[in-house]
Amino acid sequence: MNQRYYSLDVFRGATVALMILVNNPGSWSNIYSPLEHATWHGCTPTDLVFPFFLFAVGNAMAFVMPRFEQAGAGVFWKKVIKRTLLIFLIGLFLNWSPFVRWDGDNLVAKTWENIRIFGVLQRIALCYFFASVIVFYGKTRGAFVISGILLLLYWFICNWLGKPGDPYSLQGYFGTAIDKNILGVSHMYKGEGVPFDPEGISSTMAAIVQVVFGFMVGQYIQQKGKSFEMLSNLLIAGAVFVFAGFCWDMVFPINKKIWTSSYVLYTSGLAMITLGILIYLIEFREIKGSWSRFFDVFGKNPLFIFVLSGFLPRLLGLFRFTDHIDESGKKVYTSAFSWFYNHVCKNIATDLRVGSLVYALVMIAFYWLIVYLLDKKKIYIKV
């Protein structure tokens, strides 16, 4: 990426760092509220991470789409389909990994019958694919119109097919029935206590728009260059999107788990404002250094380090050792990361949330060191 748009690197890297932070607490039972997702309706800082990443995917797309247009449809379809399949399959691999689990004292295979099909990377893959097609054939004006249609259509379908009087609830959301019929209950997420997939088929319709908006902002920044006109328009657009999201929230609640249209507008607006602030600080005021460099290296290997942060704890969990003997004389096992949390971080303070946060921060430092060393060696793992 051109150095003139270094702020986009920092934006992407900061998003990846926050992804690692919220996905790797020491204990899921002891988390500060800003680092938790909203229970249902509403939006916490944690709920901004995923849409910001999709927005960053769109930013990056704005720099490669002109090359696709010059190369022609054949090259476009080959590249986009290949990248979509790779990201989707990597996500499936992550869900299935490490392919075995402990059952008592025995390692048993994790069978396909109970593997979740969708997830974060799978949603990124699908959103990237459909947003690319929309932008390639619809161009900027057409992509904007199609995005508006998708957001309105999703709102209409939620009301039309959802539970009468309660279409936006966990029990009333229409998309769950579609996921059950197509994916099957055994392949769905069950973290809500019932089969419900927050990265399911239906809500992907609105999430696609997040990437398109990111593309349009990336394209606009390129066209206008480093100017106060570009910056002021970007900040104004962000404020308008946030306001529109709040207005739509009155009838179509802001909700990450079903990825409502109001959530798309609200989070896209915040992404524009955040990016605008970074552009002002980095490009205009040239306030950069260690802090920007810290996030920058995350942004150079975003997919790799995100996958590693999900895969490594699961892999290390297979290499367990005896932690202590309980009162009944039974061995209690632990693994390297678990031992570190339970014997170091957990004992830092009586408030267990402190230890959980310290563990997450240490994980960020650990993964940062990996991407820093990769950057020093000019190794960039791309899909």
Secondary structure as GFF3:
##gff-version 3
##sequence-region A 1 383
A	DSSP	three_ten_helix	3	5	.	.	.	ID=ss1
A	DSSP	alpha_helix	6	23	.	.	.	ID=ss2
A	DSSP	three_ten_helix	33	35	.	.	.	ID=ss3
A	DSSP	three_ten_helix	45	48	.	.	.	ID=ss4
A	DSSP	alpha_helix	49	71	.	.	.	ID=ss5
A	DSSP	alpha_helix	73	96	.	.	.	ID=ss6
A	DSSP	beta_strand	100	103	.	.	.	ID=ss7
A	DSSP	beta_strand	106	109	.	.	.	ID=ss8
A	DSSP	three_ten_helix	112	114	.	.	.	ID=ss9
A	DSSP	alpha_helix	120	161	.	.	.	ID=ss10
A	DSSP	alpha_helix	175	182	.	.	.	ID=ss11
A	DSSP	three_ten_helix	185	187	.	.	.	ID=ss12
A	DSSP	alpha_helix	204	224	.	.	.	ID=ss13
A	DSSP	alpha_helix	228	249	.	.	.	ID=ss14
A	DSSP	alpha_helix	261	279	.	.	.	ID=ss15
A	DSSP	pi_helix	280	284	.	.	.	ID=ss16
A	DSSP	alpha_helix	290	300	.	.	.	ID=ss17
A	DSSP	alpha_helix	302	317	.	.	.	ID=ss18
A	DSSP	beta_strand	321	325	.	.	.	ID=ss19
A	DSSP	beta_strand	331	334	.	.	.	ID=ss20
A	DSSP	alpha_helix	336	343	.	.	.	ID=ss21
A	DSSP	three_ten_helix	345	347	.	.	.	ID=ss22
A	DSSP	alpha_helix	352	376	.	.	.	ID=ss23
###
